[in-house]
Amino acid sequence: MRQARKRARPSGARVPRGEEPSAPGLSFNFGGAKFHDERAAMTESDLRGTVKREETMTGIAAPRANWRSKLHRREKRFTRPIFLAILGSLLATPAFALDKVTFGTNWLADPESGGYYQAVVDGTYAKYGLDVTILPGGPQSNGGLLLLAGKIDFFQGGDMLGDFLSAERNIPTVAVAADFQKDPQIFMSHPAVGLDKWTDLPKAQTAYVSAGGAYSFYAWMVKRWGFSLANTKPYDFDSAPFIENKHSIQEGYLTSEPYVVEKDGGFKPNIFLLSDYGYSTYSSLIEARRDTVEKTPDLVQRFVSASAIGWYHYLYADNAKANQAIKKSNPEMTDGQIAYSIAKLKQYGIVDSGDALQLGIGAMTDARVKDFFDQMVKAGIIKADTDYKKIYTLEFVDKGVGVELGPK
């Protein structure tokens, strides 16, 4: 069965026919021993930083008169084995407990959330003092509401259009990172039928567009590129009509629909990534409640930074355990689909391109946000007086975290 992908509202949900959502709440809990082992490898410098962070977070000083002087005395008085034994005892105390975080994804487990699964299974979140539980989304889930209700701490949002609409409604959420530099939204066409270029697509006999797409990215296409609503037909997340109609075009998700068409239709469709034609939104935004950002900025920073490193590891290092975790949560996810998705994420620079090459995965800039906002205003989708600046913050990104882990 095909793997359908939901894009967070307003782009519309991809609901597989006859498929119910998998049971939510998959928790990757590897136990205290593993996390303890990771921390036991810390240097004295790391330990001092950890103790300082714990004091900052709790406002309670660690039980010692002067950490620096006592540490120096210990280094002089004790041999290395004895010091490590004392260190291990200290790390086993509740003062070093990991902060529990629940992160909701916007769809069933898949490679488009692979960096977060990677950060769980390889211990990156634990190294940043976090015990992260991933709550997968699904066709009937609403992660945005769970975030507002305080049931989850962070949410994997969609593109910035949803944030602009939230700003119009005074919904108190903030984008704290953009883990996709490009939105994976695409259109497809059949090859060698006169629809091989982007500028050919408005001439298609039929355009299969979802309801969500019609008032978001397709509305932008109509305004900017001369597409028409007159030739649209509903796209209900079944590519069979597109496969049969050679003179049609169809919306899709870079890592999903083209793979289905190749398997079911026996041909490689032309792929047009909207980002390449000016649809400049970020995507896979890490969303948080405004009160979380204001009251626990250290927690937000650690989650954003660890997630970025998780993405570097997932794309450029050994991701086998993360893929196992994805398949455990979503048994219908195949190795073929995973390999295809990762290849497309890399090929098109969805995660690691543009500003992220210098500023790190998750990067955002004021200029980029303003550009997309201006386009949505021109398309008549967003009101010009919307206070779009309150929907995001650069406080936790653009620090170059993990850049050295990317391809050389």
ROGUPA-67198 format. One record per residue (C-alpha): x, z, y; residue number from 0. Coordinates in steps of 0.25 Angstrom, whole numbers. Layout:
{xx = X | zz = Z | yy = Y | resi = NUM} $
...
***
This chain:
{xx = 0 | zz = 0 | yy = 0 | resi = 0} $
{xx = 5 | zz = -3 | yy = 14 | resi = 1} $
{xx = 11 | zz = 7 | yy = 23 | resi = 2} $
{xx = 2 | zz = 8 | yy = 35 | resi = 3} $
{xx = 8 | zz = 14 | yy = 48 | resi = 4} $
{xx = 1 | zz = 21 | yy = 59 | resi = 5} $
{xx = 5 | zz = 19 | yy = 73 | resi = 6} $
{xx = 1 | zz = 32 | yy = 81 | resi = 7} $
{xx = -11 | zz = 30 | yy = 91 | resi = 8} $
{xx = -14 | zz = 21 | yy = 99 | resi = 9} $
{xx = -8 | zz = 11 | yy = 90 | resi = 10} $
{xx = -17 | zz = 13 | yy = 78 | resi = 11} $
{xx = -16 | zz = 19 | yy = 64 | resi = 12} $
{xx = -12 | zz = 11 | yy = 52 | resi = 13} $
{xx = -22 | zz = 16 | yy = 41 | resi = 14} $
{xx = -19 | zz = 10 | yy = 27 | resi = 15} $
{xx = -32 | zz = 6 | yy = 21 | resi = 16} $
{xx = -37 | zz = 16 | yy = 11 | resi = 17} $
{xx = -25 | zz = 25 | yy = 13 | resi = 18} $
{xx = -27 | zz = 40 | yy = 16 | resi = 19} $
{xx = -16 | zz = 47 | yy = 24 | resi = 20} $
{xx = -6 | zz = 54 | yy = 16 | resi = 21} $
{xx = -6 | zz = 69 | yy = 16 | resi = 22} $
{xx = 1 | zz = 74 | yy = 29 | resi = 23} $
{xx = 10 | zz = 85 | yy = 30 | resi = 24} $
{xx = 22 | zz = 81 | yy = 22 | resi = 25} $
{xx = 33 | zz = 92 | yy = 24 | resi = 26} $
{xx = 48 | zz = 90 | yy = 21 | resi = 27} $
{xx = 52 | zz = 104 | yy = 19 | resi = 28} $
{xx = 65 | zz = 104 | yy = 12 | resi = 29} $
{xx = 66 | zz = 119 | yy = 13 | resi = 30} $
{xx = 74 | zz = 129 | yy = 20 | resi = 31} $
{xx = 87 | zz = 127 | yy = 11 | resi = 32} $
{xx = 89 | zz = 113 | yy = 16 | resi = 33} $
{xx = 88 | zz = 117 | yy = 31 | resi = 34} $
{xx = 97 | zz = 129 | yy = 28 | resi = 35} $
{xx = 107 | zz = 120 | yy = 22 | resi = 36} $
{xx = 107 | zz = 111 | yy = 34 | resi = 37} $
{xx = 109 | zz = 122 | yy = 44 | resi = 38} $
{xx = 120 | zz = 129 | yy = 36 | resi = 39} $
{xx = 128 | zz = 117 | yy = 39 | resi = 40} $
{xx = 128 | zz = 120 | yy = 54 | resi = 41} $
{xx = 140 | zz = 122 | yy = 62 | resi = 42} $
{xx = 142 | zz = 134 | yy = 70 | resi = 43} $
{xx = 139 | zz = 126 | yy = 82 | resi = 44} $
{xx = 126 | zz = 121 | yy = 76 | resi = 45} $
{xx = 122 | zz = 135 | yy = 73 | resi = 46} $
{xx = 125 | zz = 140 | yy = 87 | resi = 47} $
{xx = 116 | zz = 128 | yy = 92 | resi = 48} $
{xx = 105 | zz = 132 | yy = 82 | resi = 49} $
{xx = 105 | zz = 146 | yy = 86 | resi = 50} $
{xx = 104 | zz = 142 | yy = 100 | resi = 51} $
{xx = 92 | zz = 133 | yy = 98 | resi = 52} $
{xx = 85 | zz = 144 | yy = 90 | resi = 53} $
{xx = 87 | zz = 153 | yy = 102 | resi = 54} $
{xx = 82 | zz = 143 | yy = 111 | resi = 55} $
{xx = 70 | zz = 140 | yy = 103 | resi = 56} $
{xx = 66 | zz = 155 | yy = 100 | resi = 57} $
{xx = 71 | zz = 162 | yy = 111 | resi = 58} $
{xx = 77 | zz = 172 | yy = 102 | resi = 59} $
{xx = 92 | zz = 174 | yy = 101 | resi = 60} $
{xx = 99 | zz = 174 | yy = 88 | resi = 61} $
{xx = 103 | zz = 188 | yy = 83 | resi = 62} $
{xx = 117 | zz = 188 | yy = 88 | resi = 63} $
{xx = 124 | zz = 194 | yy = 100 | resi = 64} $
{xx = 133 | zz = 182 | yy = 103 | resi = 65} $
{xx = 132 | zz = 170 | yy = 94 | resi = 66} $
{xx = 145 | zz = 163 | yy = 99 | resi = 67} $
{xx = 154 | zz = 175 | yy = 98 | resi = 68} $
{xx = 148 | zz = 180 | yy = 85 | resi = 69} $
{xx = 150 | zz = 166 | yy = 79 | resi = 70} $
{xx = 165 | zz = 165 | yy = 84 | resi = 71} $
{xx = 167 | zz = 179 | yy = 78 | resi = 72} $
{xx = 161 | zz = 175 | yy = 65 | resi = 73} $
{xx = 170 | zz = 163 | yy = 64 | resi = 74} $
{xx = 182 | zz = 172 | yy = 66 | resi = 75} $
{xx = 178 | zz = 183 | yy = 56 | resi = 76} $
{xx = 171 | zz = 175 | yy = 45 | resi = 77} $
{xx = 176 | zz = 164 | yy = 36 | resi = 78} $
{xx = 168 | zz = 151 | yy = 35 | resi = 79} $
{xx = 160 | zz = 154 | yy = 23 | resi = 80} $
{xx = 156 | zz = 168 | yy = 28 | resi = 81} $
{xx = 152 | zz = 161 | yy = 41 | resi = 82} $
{xx = 143 | zz = 151 | yy = 34 | resi = 83} $
{xx = 136 | zz = 162 | yy = 26 | resi = 84} $
{xx = 133 | zz = 169 | yy = 39 | resi = 85} $
{xx = 128 | zz = 156 | yy = 45 | resi = 86} $
{xx = 119 | zz = 153 | yy = 33 | resi = 87} $
{xx = 113 | zz = 166 | yy = 34 | resi = 88} $
{xx = 110 | zz = 164 | yy = 49 | resi = 89} $
{xx = 104 | zz = 150 | yy = 46 | resi = 90} $
{xx = 95 | zz = 156 | yy = 36 | resi = 91} $
{xx = 88 | zz = 165 | yy = 46 | resi = 92} $
{xx = 74 | zz = 162 | yy = 53 | resi = 93} $
{xx = 81 | zz = 159 | yy = 66 | resi = 94} $
{xx = 86 | zz = 146 | yy = 60 | resi = 95} $
{xx = 72 | zz = 141 | yy = 55 | resi = 96} $
{xx = 68 | zz = 127 | yy = 58 | resi = 97} $
{xx = 57 | zz = 123 | yy = 67 | resi = 98} $
{xx = 45 | zz = 118 | yy = 60 | resi = 99} $
{xx = 40 | zz = 104 | yy = 65 | resi = 100} $
{xx = 29 | zz = 95 | yy = 61 | resi = 101} $
{xx = 31 | zz = 80 | yy = 64 | resi = 102} $
{xx = 19 | zz = 71 | yy = 62 | resi = 103} $
{xx = 21 | zz = 56 | yy = 60 | resi = 104} $
{xx = 12 | zz = 45 | yy = 64 | resi = 105} $
{xx = 10 | zz = 39 | yy = 50 | resi = 106} $
{xx = 13 | zz = 42 | yy = 35 | resi = 107} $
{xx = 27 | zz = 44 | yy = 31 | resi = 108} $
{xx = 35 | zz = 31 | yy = 34 | resi = 109} $
{xx = 49 | zz = 26 | yy = 39 | resi = 110} $
{xx = 43 | zz = 26 | yy = 53 | resi = 111} $
{xx = 44 | zz = 41 | yy = 53 | resi = 112} $
{xx = 57 | zz = 41 | yy = 44 | resi = 113} $
{xx = 66 | zz = 47 | yy = 54 | resi = 114} $
{xx = 58 | zz = 60 | yy = 54 | resi = 115} $
{xx = 57 | zz = 61 | yy = 39 | resi = 116} $
{xx = 72 | zz = 59 | yy = 39 | resi = 117} $
{xx = 75 | zz = 70 | yy = 48 | resi = 118} $
{xx = 67 | zz = 79 | yy = 39 | resi = 119} $
{xx = 73 | zz = 75 | yy = 26 | resi = 120} $
{xx = 88 | zz = 75 | yy = 31 | resi = 121} $
{xx = 87 | zz = 88 | yy = 38 | resi = 122} $
{xx = 88 | zz = 83 | yy = 52 | resi = 123} $
{xx = 76 | zz = 90 | yy = 57 | resi = 124} $
{xx = 81 | zz = 103 | yy = 50 | resi = 125} $
{xx = 95 | zz = 101 | yy = 57 | resi = 126} $
{xx = 87 | zz = 101 | yy = 70 | resi = 127} $
{xx = 80 | zz = 114 | yy = 66 | resi = 128} $
{xx = 67 | zz = 108 | yy = 62 | resi = 129} $
{xx = 58 | zz = 109 | yy = 50 | resi = 130} $
{xx = 50 | zz = 96 | yy = 51 | resi = 131} $
{xx = 37 | zz = 93 | yy = 44 | resi = 132} $
{xx = 33 | zz = 78 | yy = 44 | resi = 133} $
{xx = 18 | zz = 76 | yy = 45 | resi = 134} $
{xx = 15 | zz = 62 | yy = 41 | resi = 135} $
{xx = 3 | zz = 54 | yy = 48 | resi = 136} $
{xx = -7 | zz = 45 | yy = 42 | resi = 137} $
{xx = -19 | zz = 36 | yy = 45 | resi = 138} $
{xx = -28 | zz = 48 | yy = 48 | resi = 139} $
{xx = -18 | zz = 57 | yy = 55 | resi = 140} $
{xx = -16 | zz = 60 | yy = 70 | resi = 141} $
{xx = -3 | zz = 66 | yy = 73 | resi = 142} $
{xx = -5 | zz = 66 | yy = 88 | resi = 143} $
{xx = -17 | zz = 76 | yy = 86 | resi = 144} $
{xx = -8 | zz = 84 | yy = 76 | resi = 145} $
{xx = 3 | zz = 85 | yy = 87 | resi = 146} $
{xx = -7 | zz = 89 | yy = 98 | resi = 147} $
{xx = -13 | zz = 99 | yy = 89 | resi = 148} $
{xx = 0 | zz = 105 | yy = 86 | resi = 149} $
{xx = 0 | zz = 102 | yy = 71 | resi = 150} $
{xx = 13 | zz = 94 | yy = 72 | resi = 151} $
{xx = 24 | zz = 96 | yy = 82 | resi = 152} $
{xx = 28 | zz = 81 | yy = 83 | resi = 153} $
{xx = 22 | zz = 68 | yy = 80 | resi = 154} $
{xx = 27 | zz = 54 | yy = 78 | resi = 155} $
{xx = 19 | zz = 46 | yy = 88 | resi = 156} $
{xx = 17 | zz = 31 | yy = 90 | resi = 157} $
{xx = 21 | zz = 23 | yy = 103 | resi = 158} $
{xx = 20 | zz = 28 | yy = 117 | resi = 159} $
{xx = 6 | zz = 22 | yy = 119 | resi = 160} $
{xx = 0 | zz = 34 | yy = 112 | resi = 161} $
{xx = 8 | zz = 43 | yy = 121 | resi = 162} $
{xx = 3 | zz = 36 | yy = 134 | resi = 163} $
{xx = -11 | zz = 37 | yy = 129 | resi = 164} $
{xx = -9 | zz = 52 | yy = 126 | resi = 165} $
{xx = -4 | zz = 54 | yy = 140 | resi = 166} $
{xx = -17 | zz = 48 | yy = 146 | resi = 167} $
{xx = -24 | zz = 59 | yy = 138 | resi = 168} $
{xx = -15 | zz = 70 | yy = 141 | resi = 169} $
{xx = -11 | zz = 72 | yy = 127 | resi = 170} $
{xx = 1 | zz = 82 | yy = 127 | resi = 171} $
{xx = 11 | zz = 75 | yy = 118 | resi = 172} $
{xx = 25 | zz = 70 | yy = 122 | resi = 173} $
{xx = 34 | zz = 59 | yy = 115 | resi = 174} $
{xx = 47 | zz = 66 | yy = 113 | resi = 175} $
{xx = 55 | zz = 54 | yy = 106 | resi = 176} $
{xx = 52 | zz = 40 | yy = 102 | resi = 177} $
{xx = 58 | zz = 38 | yy = 88 | resi = 178} $
{xx = 54 | zz = 23 | yy = 88 | resi = 179} $
{xx = 60 | zz = 15 | yy = 100 | resi = 180} $
{xx = 51 | zz = 3 | yy = 96 | resi = 181} $
{xx = 37 | zz = 4 | yy = 92 | resi = 182} $
{xx = 36 | zz = -3 | yy = 78 | resi = 183} $
{xx = 23 | zz = -10 | yy = 82 | resi = 184} $
{xx = 23 | zz = -25 | yy = 78 | resi = 185} $
{xx = 15 | zz = -38 | yy = 77 | resi = 186} $
{xx = 17 | zz = -47 | yy = 65 | resi = 187} $
{xx = 15 | zz = -62 | yy = 63 | resi = 188} $
{xx = 17 | zz = -72 | yy = 52 | resi = 189} $
{xx = 29 | zz = -80 | yy = 53 | resi = 190} $
{xx = 30 | zz = -95 | yy = 55 | resi = 191} $
{xx = 16 | zz = -97 | yy = 60 | resi = 192} $
{xx = 19 | zz = -97 | yy = 75 | resi = 193} $
{xx = 19 | zz = -82 | yy = 77 | resi = 194} $
{xx = 34 | zz = -80 | yy = 76 | resi = 195} $
{xx = 36 | zz = -75 | yy = 91 | resi = 196} $
{xx = 30 | zz = -64 | yy = 98 | resi = 197} $
{xx = 24 | zz = -73 | yy = 109 | resi = 198} $
{xx = 17 | zz = -81 | yy = 98 | resi = 199} $
{xx = 9 | zz = -69 | yy = 93 | resi = 200} $
{xx = -2 | zz = -70 | yy = 104 | resi = 201} $
{xx = -6 | zz = -83 | yy = 97 | resi = 202} $
{xx = -9 | zz = -77 | yy = 84 | resi = 203} $
{xx = -23 | zz = -80 | yy = 79 | resi = 204} $
{xx = -25 | zz = -65 | yy = 75 | resi = 205} $
{xx = -19 | zz = -52 | yy = 79 | resi = 206} $
{xx = -21 | zz = -40 | yy = 70 | resi = 207} $
{xx = -21 | zz = -28 | yy = 79 | resi = 208} $
{xx = -25 | zz = -14 | yy = 76 | resi = 209} $
{xx = -35 | zz = -6 | yy = 85 | resi = 210} $
{xx = -24 | zz = 3 | yy = 90 | resi = 211} $
{xx = -15 | zz = -9 | yy = 93 | resi = 212} $
{xx = -25 | zz = -17 | yy = 101 | resi = 213} $
{xx = -25 | zz = -7 | yy = 112 | resi = 214} $
{xx = -10 | zz = -3 | yy = 111 | resi = 215} $
{xx = 1 | zz = -13 | yy = 108 | resi = 216} $
{xx = -8 | zz = -25 | yy = 107 | resi = 217} $
{xx = -14 | zz = -22 | yy = 120 | resi = 218} $
{xx = 0 | zz = -23 | yy = 126 | resi = 219} $
{xx = 2 | zz = -36 | yy = 118 | resi = 220} $
{xx = -10 | zz = -42 | yy = 125 | resi = 221} $
{xx = -6 | zz = -38 | yy = 138 | resi = 222} $
{xx = 9 | zz = -41 | yy = 138 | resi = 223} $
{xx = 10 | zz = -53 | yy = 128 | resi = 224} $
{xx = -3 | zz = -60 | yy = 128 | resi = 225} $
{xx = -9 | zz = -56 | yy = 115 | resi = 226} $
{xx = -24 | zz = -56 | yy = 113 | resi = 227} $
{xx = -35 | zz = -47 | yy = 108 | resi = 228} $
{xx = -44 | zz = -59 | yy = 105 | resi = 229} $
{xx = -36 | zz = -62 | yy = 92 | resi = 230} $
{xx = -35 | zz = -48 | yy = 87 | resi = 231} $
{xx = -40 | zz = -43 | yy = 74 | resi = 232} $
{xx = -40 | zz = -28 | yy = 69 | resi = 233} $
{xx = -28 | zz = -24 | yy = 61 | resi = 234} $
{xx = -32 | zz = -14 | yy = 51 | resi = 235} $
{xx = -18 | zz = -12 | yy = 45 | resi = 236} $
{xx = -19 | zz = -22 | yy = 35 | resi = 237} $
{xx = -10 | zz = -34 | yy = 36 | resi = 238} $
{xx = -17 | zz = -43 | yy = 26 | resi = 239} $
{xx = -25 | zz = -51 | yy = 38 | resi = 240} $
{xx = -12 | zz = -53 | yy = 45 | resi = 241} $
{xx = -5 | zz = -58 | yy = 32 | resi = 242} $
{xx = -16 | zz = -68 | yy = 30 | resi = 243} $
{xx = -17 | zz = -73 | yy = 44 | resi = 244} $
{xx = -4 | zz = -80 | yy = 47 | resi = 245} $
{xx = -8 | zz = -82 | yy = 62 | resi = 246} $
{xx = -10 | zz = -68 | yy = 64 | resi = 247} $
{xx = -2 | zz = -56 | yy = 70 | resi = 248} $
{xx = -3 | zz = -42 | yy = 66 | resi = 249} $
{xx = 2 | zz = -29 | yy = 72 | resi = 250} $
{xx = 10 | zz = -19 | yy = 64 | resi = 251} $
{xx = 21 | zz = -9 | yy = 62 | resi = 252} $
{xx = 35 | zz = -14 | yy = 61 | resi = 253} $
{xx = 38 | zz = -6 | yy = 48 | resi = 254} $
{xx = 24 | zz = -8 | yy = 41 | resi = 255} $
{xx = 16 | zz = -21 | yy = 43 | resi = 256} $
{xx = 27 | zz = -31 | yy = 41 | resi = 257} $
{xx = 31 | zz = -24 | yy = 28 | resi = 258} $
{xx = 17 | zz = -25 | yy = 23 | resi = 259} $
{xx = 16 | zz = -40 | yy = 27 | resi = 260} $
{xx = 29 | zz = -43 | yy = 20 | resi = 261} $
{xx = 24 | zz = -37 | yy = 7 | resi = 262} $
{xx = 9 | zz = -41 | yy = 8 | resi = 263} $
{xx = 11 | zz = -55 | yy = 15 | resi = 264} $
{xx = 24 | zz = -59 | yy = 9 | resi = 265} $
{xx = 30 | zz = -63 | yy = 23 | resi = 266} $
{xx = 38 | zz = -57 | yy = 34 | resi = 267} $
{xx = 29 | zz = -56 | yy = 47 | resi = 268} $
{xx = 35 | zz = -58 | yy = 61 | resi = 269} $
{xx = 37 | zz = -45 | yy = 67 | resi = 270} $
{xx = 35 | zz = -42 | yy = 82 | resi = 271} $
{xx = 39 | zz = -28 | yy = 86 | resi = 272} $
{xx = 31 | zz = -25 | yy = 99 | resi = 273} $
{xx = 43 | zz = -17 | yy = 104 | resi = 274} $
{xx = 51 | zz = -30 | yy = 105 | resi = 275} $
{xx = 40 | zz = -36 | yy = 114 | resi = 276} $
{xx = 39 | zz = -25 | yy = 124 | resi = 277} $
{xx = 31 | zz = -14 | yy = 118 | resi = 278} $
{xx = 40 | zz = -4 | yy = 122 | resi = 279} $
{xx = 34 | zz = 9 | yy = 117 | resi = 280} $
{xx = 42 | zz = 19 | yy = 109 | resi = 281} $
{xx = 36 | zz = 23 | yy = 95 | resi = 282} $
{xx = 37 | zz = 35 | yy = 85 | resi = 283} $
{xx = 37 | zz = 44 | yy = 97 | resi = 284} $
{xx = 39 | zz = 59 | yy = 93 | resi = 285} $
{xx = 27 | zz = 66 | yy = 100 | resi = 286} $
{xx = 26 | zz = 81 | yy = 103 | resi = 287} $
{xx = 17 | zz = 90 | yy = 111 | resi = 288} $
{xx = 20 | zz = 92 | yy = 125 | resi = 289} $
{xx = 21 | zz = 107 | yy = 122 | resi = 290} $
{xx = 31 | zz = 105 | yy = 111 | resi = 291} $
{xx = 40 | zz = 98 | yy = 120 | resi = 292} $
{xx = 39 | zz = 108 | yy = 131 | resi = 293} $
{xx = 40 | zz = 121 | yy = 123 | resi = 294} $
{xx = 50 | zz = 116 | yy = 111 | resi = 295} $
{xx = 59 | zz = 105 | yy = 117 | resi = 296} $
{xx = 70 | zz = 110 | yy = 107 | resi = 297} $
{xx = 61 | zz = 107 | yy = 95 | resi = 298} $
{xx = 57 | zz = 94 | yy = 101 | resi = 299} $
{xx = 71 | zz = 90 | yy = 103 | resi = 300} $
{xx = 76 | zz = 94 | yy = 89 | resi = 301} $
{xx = 64 | zz = 86 | yy = 83 | resi = 302} $
{xx = 67 | zz = 73 | yy = 91 | resi = 303} $
{xx = 82 | zz = 74 | yy = 89 | resi = 304} $
{xx = 81 | zz = 76 | yy = 74 | resi = 305} $
{xx = 70 | zz = 65 | yy = 73 | resi = 306} $
{xx = 80 | zz = 55 | yy = 79 | resi = 307} $
{xx = 91 | zz = 59 | yy = 70 | resi = 308} $
{xx = 81 | zz = 58 | yy = 58 | resi = 309} $
{xx = 78 | zz = 43 | yy = 63 | resi = 310} $
{xx = 93 | zz = 40 | yy = 63 | resi = 311} $
{xx = 95 | zz = 45 | yy = 49 | resi = 312} $
{xx = 82 | zz = 38 | yy = 44 | resi = 313} $
{xx = 86 | zz = 25 | yy = 49 | resi = 314} $
{xx = 102 | zz = 25 | yy = 47 | resi = 315} $
{xx = 105 | zz = 35 | yy = 37 | resi = 316} $
{xx = 99 | zz = 39 | yy = 23 | resi = 317} $
{xx = 84 | zz = 40 | yy = 24 | resi = 318} $
{xx = 81 | zz = 40 | yy = 9 | resi = 319} $
{xx = 75 | zz = 55 | yy = 10 | resi = 320} $
{xx = 67 | zz = 52 | yy = 22 | resi = 321} $
{xx = 61 | zz = 40 | yy = 15 | resi = 322} $
{xx = 58 | zz = 48 | yy = 2 | resi = 323} $
{xx = 51 | zz = 58 | yy = 11 | resi = 324} $
{xx = 43 | zz = 47 | yy = 18 | resi = 325} $
{xx = 38 | zz = 42 | yy = 4 | resi = 326} $
{xx = 35 | zz = 56 | yy = -1 | resi = 327} $
{xx = 26 | zz = 57 | yy = 11 | resi = 328} $
{xx = 20 | zz = 43 | yy = 10 | resi = 329} $
{xx = 21 | zz = 38 | yy = -4 | resi = 330} $
{xx = 16 | zz = 24 | yy = -1 | resi = 331} $
{xx = 28 | zz = 22 | yy = 8 | resi = 332} $
{xx = 37 | zz = 13 | yy = 0 | resi = 333} $
{xx = 52 | zz = 11 | yy = 0 | resi = 334} $
{xx = 50 | zz = -4 | yy = 4 | resi = 335} $
{xx = 42 | zz = 0 | yy = 16 | resi = 336} $
{xx = 52 | zz = 11 | yy = 20 | resi = 337} $
{xx = 64 | zz = 1 | yy = 20 | resi = 338} $
{xx = 56 | zz = -9 | yy = 28 | resi = 339} $
{xx = 52 | zz = 1 | yy = 38 | resi = 340} $
{xx = 66 | zz = 7 | yy = 40 | resi = 341} $
{xx = 72 | zz = -7 | yy = 41 | resi = 342} $
{xx = 62 | zz = -11 | yy = 52 | resi = 343} $
{xx = 64 | zz = 1 | yy = 60 | resi = 344} $
{xx = 79 | zz = -2 | yy = 60 | resi = 345} $
{xx = 77 | zz = -17 | yy = 62 | resi = 346} $
{xx = 68 | zz = -16 | yy = 75 | resi = 347} $
{xx = 75 | zz = -4 | yy = 81 | resi = 348} $
{xx = 62 | zz = 4 | yy = 80 | resi = 349} $
{xx = 69 | zz = 18 | yy = 80 | resi = 350} $
{xx = 83 | zz = 16 | yy = 85 | resi = 351} $
{xx = 84 | zz = 5 | yy = 96 | resi = 352} $
{xx = 84 | zz = 4 | yy = 111 | resi = 353} $
{xx = 86 | zz = 17 | yy = 118 | resi = 354} $
{xx = 87 | zz = 24 | yy = 105 | resi = 355} $
{xx = 101 | zz = 18 | yy = 102 | resi = 356} $
{xx = 107 | zz = 26 | yy = 113 | resi = 357} $
{xx = 97 | zz = 37 | yy = 116 | resi = 358} $
{xx = 94 | zz = 40 | yy = 101 | resi = 359} $
{xx = 81 | zz = 38 | yy = 92 | resi = 360} $
{xx = 69 | zz = 44 | yy = 99 | resi = 361} $
{xx = 74 | zz = 39 | yy = 113 | resi = 362} $
{xx = 64 | zz = 36 | yy = 124 | resi = 363} $
{xx = 66 | zz = 32 | yy = 139 | resi = 364} $
{xx = 57 | zz = 33 | yy = 151 | resi = 365} $
{xx = 58 | zz = 18 | yy = 154 | resi = 366} $
{xx = 53 | zz = 14 | yy = 140 | resi = 367} $
{xx = 41 | zz = 23 | yy = 141 | resi = 368} $
{xx = 38 | zz = 18 | yy = 154 | resi = 369} $
{xx = 39 | zz = 4 | yy = 150 | resi = 370} $
{xx = 29 | zz = 6 | yy = 139 | resi = 371} $
{xx = 20 | zz = 13 | yy = 147 | resi = 372} $
{xx = 20 | zz = 2 | yy = 158 | resi = 373} $
{xx = 16 | zz = -8 | yy = 147 | resi = 374} $
{xx = 5 | zz = 0 | yy = 142 | resi = 375} $
{xx = -1 | zz = 2 | yy = 156 | resi = 376} $
{xx = 0 | zz = -14 | yy = 158 | resi = 377} $
{xx = -7 | zz = -16 | yy = 145 | resi = 378} $
{xx = -18 | zz = -7 | yy = 149 | resi = 379} $
{xx = -16 | zz = 3 | yy = 138 | resi = 380} $
{xx = -11 | zz = 15 | yy = 147 | resi = 381} $
{xx = -16 | zz = 20 | yy = 160 | resi = 382} $
{xx = -5 | zz = 18 | yy = 171 | resi = 383} $
{xx = -7 | zz = 32 | yy = 176 | resi = 384} $
{xx = -4 | zz = 38 | yy = 163 | resi = 385} $
{xx = 7 | zz = 49 | yy = 164 | resi = 386} $
{xx = 16 | zz = 42 | yy = 153 | resi = 387} $
{xx = 28 | zz = 50 | yy = 156 | resi = 388} $
{xx = 22 | zz = 63 | yy = 150 | resi = 389} $
{xx = 21 | zz = 57 | yy = 136 | resi = 390} $
{xx = 36 | zz = 57 | yy = 133 | resi = 391} $
{xx = 49 | zz = 65 | yy = 136 | resi = 392} $
{xx = 63 | zz = 61 | yy = 135 | resi = 393} $
{xx = 68 | zz = 75 | yy = 133 | resi = 394} $
{xx = 71 | zz = 74 | yy = 118 | resi = 395} $
{xx = 76 | zz = 60 | yy = 117 | resi = 396} $
{xx = 87 | zz = 51 | yy = 122 | resi = 397} $
{xx = 98 | zz = 60 | yy = 118 | resi = 398} $
{xx = 105 | zz = 51 | yy = 108 | resi = 399} $
{xx = 102 | zz = 60 | yy = 96 | resi = 400} $
{xx = 107 | zz = 53 | yy = 83 | resi = 401} $
{xx = 112 | zz = 40 | yy = 90 | resi = 402} $
{xx = 125 | zz = 42 | yy = 82 | resi = 403} $
{xx = 116 | zz = 41 | yy = 69 | resi = 404} $
{xx = 112 | zz = 27 | yy = 72 | resi = 405} $
{xx = 118 | zz = 14 | yy = 67 | resi = 406} $
{xx = 133 | zz = 12 | yy = 72 | resi = 407} $
***
